[in-house]
Every structure is written in C-alpha cells, then in structure tokens.
Amino acid sequence: MLLPYVYHMKQRQPIFDNAKAVLMFLVVFGHFAQPSEHGIHKDIVQFLYIFHMPAFAFVSGYWSKKGTSVKGSVYRYLAPYLFFQGLYVLINYLLKIEHPSNSLTGFISVPTRTLWYLVSLFSWTVMLNFVSEKHIKTVVALSFLLPFCSALIPGLQFSISRTLYFFPFFLLGYSARISEFSLGSDKLAWKAFAVLFFVGLFFLCRVAPIDIRILFAYSSFRSLGIDVASGMIIRCVVIVLSLAGCFAFFVLVPTAKTAISEYGSRTMQIFLIHDIAVRIAVRINLYQVPAVLLHVAIIALTVGTYYITSLPAFGEFIQGISKTSKNIVLYFKKLRPV
C-alpha cells in the first residue's frame, strides 16, 4: 500500500499498480461502510478485512526487496505519521470525536485509526535487518507463529499487535518473485476458482460472522471473551482464508496496464487523507438515513473521496512533508559544533 519512494525509480509493473488501486478502493469503501449498523455492510466489511489488508502487506513487502534504510524510513513513514497524527487529533477535537490518541500519552503511543500502518511499515523495515536471506523460506514459515503471539497482546499501543499479525504477509511478499504474483492469472480455470472462492467467502461471512475485532488484529483473546484454545483455532482459520484470499485476488488482478493503473502510484495520499471524509460523515450522522439512501451515499462518498484524494497536489504535499523533515534534520546537523 504505502511503498518506499524508490518504487518510482523502478520499472513500473501494471499488476502492482492495478492491485494497489483496487485494494485502496476497498480500504476506502470499507472505512465508509464500517460505521453502518446494517447487516449487509457488516458482512461486506468482514469479507474485505479477511484479505485486503494481508494483500496490502504482501505488496508492501515485495517492494521492500531492495531495502530501505532505517534512516530513510523515518522520513518516509514516521514524518508523515507525526504530521497526520497531529492533524487527526485536531480534527477529533473540532468534531468532538473521542479516541485514545487525543490525550498526550495516547498521542505518543496510539496511532489514530489508519495511521497504524505507517508505524507497522517502519517496524517491518527495521525487522528486515534481522532476516536471513539465506534461510528466508524457514524465516517466512516461522513468522506465521507471530499472529498467534500477537493475540496475547492487548490494545493499540504502538501498533505492536497488528505489526506482528501482518508481518508474515509482508515477509511473504518480500520473499516472492514477480512471476508468483501472476501465477495462474492467465488461466481461466484459476480465475473461475478465484471467483468461486470469493463468493463462498462472502457466503461464509453471511452465515457464520465472527467478531470483526478479530480481523482488526488489535484485541487480545481475553478482551474478546475468547479462551486461548478457541482463539487459536479461529485465528488459524482466518490466516488460511487470508492466504487463500491473497492468492485469489492476484489471480483476478489484470497484468496489463488499465484505466485504474495510474491510481496505483497514489495510494499513500489516498490512504492518509481519506479518513477525514469518513470522520465528517460520522459526525453529521450520515448513518442515520434510510438504508437505500445510505447504500448510495457510501458508494458515492467512496468514489468521490477516492478520486479527490488521488489528485497530484495531495501527493506533492505528502512528499513535501518527508522532504521538509529531512531538511530540518540536516539544518540542525549543520548547527552542531564539529
């Protein structure tokens, strides 16, 4: 989703632009649908969260192959994080929205809503320094123990639980080859399998819903009222479905350049800014309107917000934050006595 800027210096590959464009649209749609109390919206949100964030972590991992230094990650991830953390806390204050990040300690330790992913990206970049390239397959396999460990860590602090939960998907993408992204994508049988899988997955979400907080990956089993044994079984099933969902998704993603490809390079700005519109929608009680109007409103807001936040000016603004933070650091370094 949010990729190192080095990505723009590499040869563009349409499958990734298409994948990011679609996944980001699903993220925006999911965030607009999440506050709704209507059953169909809850089912859609559960359906999306099973695979779309694991798929994002997977793509982010792939583009981390050539490495981003820890210092570089500070400018790329933590600088925008601090800026938007402050912005969203201010918006919370103006709109009278309660969130743990509104307090001083919360501002430091609890990312506001979507910003957890920036913290996780920074953490994953650091964690890659301890990954052995020689034994990468073994490391990937062992990393899938982390989602089970994360379920024992409660709360949103420093995005630790989510960082551990999604790291295996990030690492899986990091270890993947380009040919594996489009595996079977040209075969009709695989496409049919992918479609049937998603139909079956949505049906499963309808008939056997689970607590959505399990998919958000920030709540411990204890806080969910689930015993450890049952929780481990549920988490195992969810991870298997997530892996299958990632595979099915990439089977369906077009490998050639399409009309949506250009949006794939603008996902960071969409990701960071779109939640402003979501908060406003919640504050004006949009979700109290009749169901039919709400369905239309969610779709319209998703399309409109996606398009507006993808405008080039917002991308330049985000990059400006990173460049400014770097220039500030360089300025103070020059002031230090030699």
N, C-alpha and C positions, 0 to 999 in steps of 0.2 A: 504494500500500500504506500507507505512512505519510504522512499528509496534514497540512498545516497545520491548526491548530485552528480557523482561520477557516471551515473546511469546515462546522462545526456551526452556523454562523450563516447559512449559505446555505440556500436551499430544497433539501431532500433530493430526490434523483432516484434512484428504485429501481434503475435499471440499474447505477449505480455501486456501490450497496450490495451488490447481487447479485454483481456482478463481483468486488469485493474479498473478499466472503465465500467465494466459490468458489476464488479464487486463493490465499487464505490457507490454506484447507483443503489445497490441492495442495502448498503450501510445507511444511506440517507433515507431510503424508504423505511427501513426497519426502525430508525430512530423516530420518524414521524408516526409510525404505527404503534410503537411501544406504549405510549401513554393511554391508548384506547382500551376501553373495557369490553369491547365487542369480541365475541369468541373467535370469529374468523381472523381478526387482527392478531390475537394472541397466538393462534395456530401458525400464522404466517411468520411471526417473529420467532417462534420456537424453531420452525423449519429452517429459517435463514441462519440462525445462530449455530446450528449444528455444523454447518460447513463454511460459511462465508468468512469468518474470522480465521479459522485454521488455514483456509486457502490464501488469505492475505499474508499471514505469517510465512507461509510456504514461498510465495513470490518474493517477499522481502528477503528471505534467506537466500534465495537464488542470486539476487543482485548484490549480495554481500560477499560474493566469491573472491573478488579481487582485493577485498579488505578495505576497511575504513578505520583509520586510527582512532584511538580513544579521544585524542585531542580534537580531531575533525568531527567526531560525533557530538562533542559538547556544543560546537557551533551549529551543527545541522539539526540536532534534536533537542538539546536542553535549552538553548537560547530561545527558540520558538515556544518551547514548553513554558518557560517562565513568563514570557510576554503574554501568552494566551491564558495562562493560569490567572494572572492578574486581571486580564480583561474579563474573563468569565466570572471571577469573584465580584468584580464591579457590576457586571450585568445581573448577577444574583441579587446584589444589594438593591439595585434600581428596580428590579422586577419583584423583589421580596420573595425570592426563591431560597429555600433552606437547603444547605449542602454542607457536609463536614469540612470542605475546603474554605468555608467562609471565615473560620477562626484562624488565628495566627499559626497555631500548631498544625491545623488542618491544611493551611495554605502550603506549608512546607512538606507535609507528609502524605497528603491525599490528593491525587490528580482529579481534576473536575471531569466527570463523565468520560468523554472520548480521549482526553489527553493521556490516559494511562498508556496508550500505545506508543507514544513518544518515549516515555520512561522505559518501557519494555524494549524498544528498539535500541536505546542507548545501552541497556543492560546486556542485551544479546550481543551487541558489538564487543563489549568487554569480555563476555563469556567465550567468544570465539577465540580469544587469545589463549585459552586453556584447552582448546580442542585439538586433538592429534589428527593431522591429515592422514597419517599412515594407518590409523585404526578407525577411520571415520565411520565405517559401517557398524562397528561394535559400539562406538560412541552414540550413534543415532539410535540403535536398538536400546541401549541402556537409558537414554534420555527419556524414553517413554515411561520410566518409573517416576519421573518428576511430577506429572499431573496427579498422581496418587498422593505424593507427598504434599503437593500444594493444597489438597483438600483438608489438610490438618492445620493450615494456617488461616486464621480468620481475618476478615477486614480488608480494607482498601489501601492500607499503608504502603506507600512507595511502589504500588503495583506488583508486589512480590508474588502473590498468589497467581496472578494472571501471567506474569513473566515466566514462572516455572511451568504453568499449564501449557502455554503455547510454544515454548522453546523447542520441543521435539518437532513441531511442524516447521518452524523456522530452520532448524538444523537439517531437516529432511530436504527442504528446498535448497539449502546451502550445498548439500552433497549431490543434488540431482544434476543431470546433464540435460542440455536443451532438447535432445531427441525424446527424452522421457516426458516432457511437457505435452507433447502432441501424440503420445503413444495411443494408437488406435483411433485418432481423431479423423482419419480419412476412411475408416471402415464403417459402413452403415450399421453393421451388427453391434459395434461398440456404442454408436450413437443411440441405437434403439435401447440398448441396455441402460445407458445413462438416463434417458427419458423415463424409462420404467422405474428405475431406482428412485428418481426424484418424485415420481407420482406415488410410489409406495411409501417413501419417507414422509411425504405430506399427509398421506392417509394415516400413517402411524402417529404423527403428531396430533391428528384429529381425534383418534380413538384412544390413545394412551399418552396424554400430555404429562409432562413432568414439570417440576418447579423450574421456572425459567432461570432462577438464580444459579442453578447447577451449570447452565450453559454460559452464564456470565463469568463463571470461574473465579469469583472472589469470595465466596462464602464457604466456611468450613462445614463438614458434615454435622457437627454439633449444633451450629447456628441454624441449620436447616431442619433439625429434629430427626436426622437420619443416623442410624447406627453405622459404625465403621464398615462392617461386613457388607451391608446392603449398599452403602455409598460406593464402595469399591466396585461392586458389580455394576451399578448404574454408570459409574464413570468409565468402566471398561467398555460397556456397550456404546456409550456416547463417543468414545475415541474411535472405535471401529467404524461407526456410522460417519464420523467426521472424515476419516481417511478415505472411505468409500465415496463420500460426497466430494472431496477434493478431486479424486480421480475422475468421477463422473463429470464434474464441472469442466475440467480441462479437456475432456473428450469432446464436449459441446462447444468450447470456445473456438471461434474461427481462427485459422492460422494465417490468413491473408489480411491485408490492410482493409479496413472497413470504414464506414462513416463515423463510427464511435472511437476509432483508434486514437485520434488526436486528444481525446479526453483522458486517455491513459497516462499522459505525461503531466496531468494537472490534478492528480488525486490528493496531493498534500494540501493544497489550498482549499479544496472542497471539504476535505476531512476536518481541517482546523476551523473553518468558518461556518459550516452549515448548521452547527448546533445552536447558533444564535437564533436562527429562524425557528428551530424546534422549541426553544425556551419561550419565545414570544407566543407561539401557538398554544402552549400550555397555559401561559399567563392570561391570555384573553379568553380562556375557557372554550377553545375551539372544539374540544372533545365532548362537549355537552350537546352538540347539534344532532339532529336526527341521523340515523345510520346511513341512509343513502347519500345525504349531503357530506357526511364525514368521509365515506369512501372516496367520493370525488375530490374532496378537499385534500386528503392525504396524497393522492396521486398528483394533483395539480401542484401542491407545495413541493413534492419531491422533484418533479420535473423542473419547476421554476427555480428552486434553490440550487439544484444541481447545475443548471445552466449558468445562473448568475455568478455563483462562486467559482465557476470554471473560467471566468473571463481572465485574460492575460494580466490585467492590472493587479489582481489579487496574488498571482504567482510572483510577480515582481516585488510585491510588498513582503511576502514571506521570505524570499531570498534576501531582501534588504535587511530583515531582522538578523539573519545569520551573519551577513557581511558586516553589519554595524557592530554586532557583539565582538566579532573578530578584530575590527579596527579599534574598538575601545581597549581590548586586551593588549594589542600591540602598542597603543598610545601609552598605557601605564607602564609597559615594559621599558619603553624608551626613557621614562622618567626615573627609573631606578638607577642609583649610582653604580658605576662599573667597578 
